[in-house]
Amino acid sequence: MKKPLYDETYKRKTVQYVKESGKAVAEVARELKIKDNTLYGWMKKYGGEPEIVAAQTFKSEDHQLRELQKQIRDLQEENEILKKAMHFFAKDRR
C-alpha cells in the first residue's frame, strides 16, 4: 500500500488543530485517519513553533489553573535560590 504524502502546510495545520482543540493526539489521528506515530512526529517537529504554541488551549480551567500554579511555584523557588545566592555573596564582601 502506498504511503500518503502530506505537505508542510497540512502538517502544521494539523498540529495547530491538536493544540487548539485540546484533544489527545491519538484521537485526532483517528479522526483524520493518520497513524498515531506520524502525528506524534509532526507534533515533535512543529509543536514548538511560536504561532502553534500561541494557539494552544487548555483542556479545562482546572488544567490551566494547575499549570499557572506550577509556574508560580517554580518562580517562587527560583526567587528563593537567588535570595540565598545574594546573601551568600553579600557576606563575602564584609
Protein Blocks (a to p, Z undefined) as FASTA:
>chain_A
ZZddddfklmmmmmmmmmmnopafklmmmmnopafklmmmmmmmmmmpmklmmmpccfbf
klmmmmmmmmmmmmmmmmmmmmmmmmmmmmmmZZ
